[in-house]
């Protein structure tokens, strides 16, 4: 494991207790240059996790609270006429940060949600006739409440496809929950959280992760899984080519996190549910748990390369 990433996981874990796997997957998504979607009930630490990784990586951070009246320009920015220069000047919106928290993203309309599409996919935004690059590293961490909650809008498939990894935090184990209840509120801990790595170390980790070696048999194995998601009898819409690319990137980042410069089957098997389950459109059921079962069935049916 990259020692700097070990320190990063430990630093974030000092605030998000008992969620080591979730913390690791958040770091993997960042190293893989991906975006993260965290879906769970209110009050389990979704926002705290996003804030903690920004502070622990010494990255610039903006939080956008998504509401029903939020406009696309509230995210990207707007051109304002300057009477002195007699020209329009662009005023950047909160999307211009290394880590952007889209809090409760499904509480706003699809039109406003779509303002993030270009940023998430191309790391840039277009406003009127101008294009602006976003800072590196760049990552969107979106949180959402389950769809059965009041006042929520389902994310469109094109938006879901831009998220590399989907996480659910769940309630902490009893021992950890007791510890959290007795301690001071998490926002006090966040205020004193010191960086564990620099932005440059994250950029270096991203470059090195992309150089992780992939054997041809493992690439075939990955694509076999993708193909089966499109053939499965319970699936209406399977994994896209972008989803396949994201799984490879995430698997490489996971291998790098574990201190390897080569991929093994477990990198693909462990990451496949997290990368694929929010992409599957099932014929009947609509819950993440149902998509998870389908992916697990597919993984069990395909021989693992040796």
PAKE-501304 format. One record per residue (C-alpha): x, y, z; residue number from 0; residue in one letter. Coordinates in steps of 0.5 Angstrom, whole numbers. Example, Ala and Ser with C-alpha at 12.3 -4.5 7.8 and 13.67 -1.06 7.14 Angstrom:
<sites>
SITE       x       y       z     n   res
SITE      25      -9      16     0     A
SITE      27      -2      14     1     S
</sites>
This chain:
<sites>
SITE       x       y       z     n   res
SITE       0       0       0     0     X
SITE       2       7      -2     1     X
SITE       4      10       5     2     X
SITE       1      16       4     3     X
SITE      -6      13       2     4     X
SITE      -5       9       9     5     X
SITE      -4      15      13     6     X
SITE     -10      19       9     7     X
SITE     -15      13      11     8     X
SITE     -12      13      18     9     X
SITE     -14      21      18    10     X
SITE     -21      20      15    11     X
SITE     -22      14      20    12     X
SITE     -21      19      26    13     X
SITE     -27      22      24    14     X
SITE     -31      17      21    15     X
SITE     -31      11      26    16     X
SITE     -32       4      24    17     X
SITE     -33       5      16    18     X
SITE     -26       3      14    19     X
SITE     -29       0       8    20     X
SITE     -33       6       6    21     X
SITE     -27      10       7    22     X
SITE     -22       6       3    23     X
SITE     -27       6      -3    24     X
SITE     -28      14      -3    25     X
SITE     -20      14      -3    26     X
SITE     -20       9      -9    27     X
SITE     -25      13     -13    28     X
SITE     -21      19     -12    29     X
SITE     -14      16     -14    30     X
SITE     -18      13     -20    31     X
SITE     -20      20     -22    32     X
SITE     -28      18     -21    33     X
SITE     -34      21     -18    34     X
SITE     -37      18     -12    35     X
SITE     -45      17     -10    36     X
SITE     -47      16      -3    37     X
SITE     -54      14      -2    38     X
SITE     -57      12       5    39     X
SITE     -62      15      10    40     X
SITE     -60      22      14    41     X
SITE     -55      22      19    42     X
SITE     -50      16      18    43     X
SITE     -44      21      16    44     X
SITE     -45      22       8    45     X
SITE     -43      29       9    46     X
SITE     -38      28      14    47     X
SITE     -34      23      10    48     X
SITE     -34      28       4    49     X
SITE     -32      34       8    50     X
SITE     -27      30      12    51     X
SITE     -23      27       5    52     X
SITE     -23      34       3    53     X
SITE     -19      37       9    54     X
SITE     -15      31      10    55     X
SITE     -12      32       2    56     X
SITE     -11      39       3    57     X
SITE     -16      40      -3    58     X
SITE     -20      46      -4    59     X
SITE     -28      44      -2    60     X
SITE     -34      47      -4    61     X
SITE     -41      44      -1    62     X
SITE     -47      45      -6    63     X
SITE     -54      44      -2    64     X
SITE     -59      42      -7    65     X
SITE     -66      44      -7    66     X
SITE     -72      45     -11    67     X
SITE     -70      52     -13    68     X
SITE     -63      51     -15    69     X
SITE     -61      53     -22    70     X
SITE     -56      51     -26    71     X
SITE     -52      58     -26    72     X
SITE     -52      57     -18    73     X
SITE     -47      51     -20    74     X
SITE     -43      53     -26    75     X
SITE     -43      61     -25    76     X
SITE     -45      66     -29    77     X
SITE     -43      72     -33    78     X
SITE     -44      79     -31    79     X
SITE     -43      85     -34    80     X
SITE     -38      90     -32    81     X
SITE     -40      97     -33    82     X
SITE     -32     100     -32    83     X
SITE     -29      95     -38    84     X
SITE     -36      95     -41    85     X
SITE     -35      87     -42    86     X
SITE     -38      81     -39    87     X
SITE     -34      78     -34    88     X
SITE     -35      70     -31    89     X
SITE     -36      69     -24    90     X
SITE     -34      62     -22    91     X
SITE     -39      58     -19    92     X
SITE     -38      53     -13    93     X
SITE     -36      47     -18    94     X
SITE     -29      50     -19    95     X
SITE     -26      46     -13    96     X
SITE     -22      40     -12    97     X
SITE     -28      36      -9    98     X
SITE     -35      38      -9    99     X
SITE     -40      36      -5   100     X
SITE     -47      35      -8   101     X
SITE     -51      35      -2   102     X
SITE     -58      31      -3   103     X
SITE     -57      32     -10   104     X
SITE     -64      28     -12   105     X
SITE     -68      34      -8   106     X
SITE     -67      38     -14   107     X
SITE     -70      38     -21   108     X
SITE     -66      34     -27   109     X
SITE     -65      40     -31   110     X
SITE     -61      43     -25   111     X
SITE     -58      36     -24   112     X
SITE     -55      36     -31   113     X
SITE     -51      42     -30   114     X
SITE     -46      37     -27   115     X
SITE     -45      32     -33   116     X
SITE     -40      36     -37   117     X
SITE     -36      37     -30   118     X
SITE     -36      30     -28   119     X
SITE     -34      27     -35   120     X
SITE     -30      32     -38   121     X
SITE     -27      36     -32   122     X
SITE     -29      42     -35   123     X
SITE     -35      47     -36   124     X
SITE     -38      51     -42   125     X
SITE     -42      57     -40   126     X
SITE     -44      61     -46   127     X
SITE     -39      61     -51   128     X
SITE     -33      60     -47   129     X
SITE     -30      53     -44   130     X
SITE     -27      53     -37   131     X
SITE     -22      47     -34   132     X
SITE     -23      45     -27   133     X
SITE     -18      44     -22   134     X
SITE     -14      38     -21   135     X
SITE     -15      33     -18   136     X
SITE     -23      34     -19   137     X
SITE     -28      30     -16   138     X
SITE     -36      30     -15   139     X
SITE     -38      27      -8   140     X
SITE     -46      27      -9   141     X
SITE     -50      25      -3   142     X
SITE     -58      23      -4   143     X
SITE     -63      20       0   144     X
SITE     -67      14      -2   145     X
SITE     -72      15      -7   146     X
SITE     -78      13      -3   147     X
SITE     -77      19       1   148     X
SITE     -81      26       0   149     X
SITE     -79      31      -5   150     X
SITE     -74      27      -9   151     X
SITE     -73      26     -16   152     X
SITE     -69      20     -19   153     X
SITE     -63      21     -22   154     X
SITE     -63      20     -30   155     X
SITE     -59      14     -33   156     X
SITE     -54      19     -36   157     X
SITE     -53      22     -29   158     X
SITE     -52      16     -26   159     X
SITE     -47      13     -31   160     X
SITE     -42      19     -29   161     X
SITE     -41      16     -22   162     X
SITE     -36      11     -22   163     X
SITE     -37       8     -15   164     X
SITE     -44       8     -11   165     X
SITE     -43       7      -3   166     X
SITE     -48       6       2   167     X
SITE     -46       7       9   168     X
SITE     -51       4      14   169     X
SITE     -51       5      21   170     X
SITE     -45       4      25   171     X
SITE     -44      -2      29   172     X
SITE     -46      -2      36   173     X
SITE     -39      -1      39   174     X
SITE     -38       5      34   175     X
SITE     -44       8      35   176     X
SITE     -44       8      43   177     X
SITE     -37      12      41   178     X
SITE     -40      17      37   179     X
SITE     -46      19      41   180     X
SITE     -41      20      47   181     X
SITE     -36      24      43   182     X
SITE     -37      31      41   183     X
SITE     -41      33      34   184     X
SITE     -37      31      28   185     X
SITE     -36      38      25   186     X
SITE     -32      40      31   187     X
SITE     -27      34      29   188     X
SITE     -27      36      22   189     X
SITE     -25      43      24   190     X
SITE     -19      41      27   191     X
SITE     -17      35      22   192     X
SITE     -10      36      19   193     X
SITE      -8      34      12   194     X
SITE      -5      27      11   195     X
SITE      -3      28       4   196     X
SITE      -2      34      -1   197     X
SITE      -6      35      -7   198     X
SITE       1      33     -11   199     X
SITE       1      27      -8   200     X
SITE      -6      25     -10   201     X
SITE      -4      27     -17   202     X
SITE       2      23     -17   203     X
SITE      -2      17     -14   204     X
SITE      -7      18     -20   205     X
SITE      -2      17     -25   206     X
SITE       2      11     -22   207     X
SITE      -5       8     -21   208     X
SITE      -6       8     -29   209     X
SITE       0       4     -30   210     X
SITE      -2      -2     -26   211     X
SITE      -1      -8     -31   212     X
SITE      -7     -12     -33   213     X
SITE      -6     -19     -36   214     X
SITE     -11     -20     -42   215     X
SITE     -14     -26     -39   216     X
SITE     -17     -21     -33   217     X
SITE     -19     -16     -38   218     X
SITE     -23     -21     -42   219     X
SITE     -26     -23     -35   220     X
SITE     -28     -16     -34   221     X
SITE     -31     -16     -41   222     X
SITE     -35     -22     -40   223     X
SITE     -38     -20     -33   224     X
SITE     -40     -13     -37   225     X
SITE     -43     -18     -43   226     X
SITE     -47     -22     -38   227     X
SITE     -50     -16     -35   228     X
SITE     -53     -14     -42   229     X
SITE     -56     -22     -43   230     X
SITE     -59     -23     -36   231     X
SITE     -66     -25     -36   232     X
SITE     -68     -20     -30   233     X
SITE     -64     -14     -33   234     X
SITE     -67      -9     -38   235     X
SITE     -61      -4     -39   236     X
SITE     -54      -7     -37   237     X
SITE     -47      -4     -36   238     X
SITE     -45       1     -41   239     X
SITE     -38       2     -44   240     X
SITE     -37       7     -39   241     X
SITE     -38       3     -34   242     X
SITE     -33      -2     -36   243     X
SITE     -28       3     -37   244     X
SITE     -30       5     -30   245     X
SITE     -29      -2     -27   246     X
SITE     -22      -2     -30   247     X
SITE     -20       4     -27   248     X
SITE     -23       3     -20   249     X
SITE     -19      -4     -20   250     X
SITE     -13      -1     -22   251     X
SITE     -13       4     -16   252     X
SITE     -15      -1     -11   253     X
SITE      -9      -5     -13   254     X
SITE      -5       1     -12   255     X
SITE      -8       2      -6   256     X
SITE      -6      -5      -4   257     X
SITE       1      -4      -6   258     X
SITE       1      -8     -12   259     X
SITE       3      -6     -19   260     X
SITE      -1     -11     -22   261     X
SITE      -9     -13     -22   262     X
SITE     -11     -19     -19   263     X
SITE     -18     -22     -20   264     X
SITE     -21     -20     -13   265     X
SITE     -20     -13     -15   266     X
SITE     -25     -14     -21   267     X
SITE     -30     -18     -16   268     X
SITE     -29     -14     -10   269     X
SITE     -31      -7     -14   270     X
SITE     -36     -10     -19   271     X
SITE     -42      -9     -15   272     X
SITE     -40      -2     -13   273     X
SITE     -39       0     -20   274     X
SITE     -44      -3     -23   275     X
SITE     -50      -4     -18   276     X
SITE     -53       3     -20   277     X
SITE     -52       3     -27   278     X
SITE     -57      -4     -28   279     X
SITE     -64      -2     -30   280     X
SITE     -68      -8     -28   281     X
SITE     -74     -10     -31   282     X
SITE     -78     -10     -25   283     X
SITE     -75      -9     -18   284     X
SITE     -72      -2     -17   285     X
SITE     -68      -2     -11   286     X
SITE     -60      -3     -11   287     X
SITE     -60      -9      -7   288     X
SITE     -64     -12     -12   289     X
SITE     -58     -10     -17   290     X
SITE     -53     -13     -12   291     X
SITE     -56     -20     -12   292     X
SITE     -56     -20     -20   293     X
SITE     -49     -18     -20   294     X
SITE     -47     -23     -15   295     X
SITE     -51     -28     -19   296     X
SITE     -47     -26     -25   297     X
SITE     -40     -26     -21   298     X
SITE     -42     -33     -19   299     X
SITE     -43     -36     -26   300     X
SITE     -37     -34     -29   301     X
SITE     -30     -38     -28   302     X
SITE     -25     -34     -25   303     X
SITE     -18     -34     -29   304     X
SITE     -12     -37     -26   305     X
</sites>
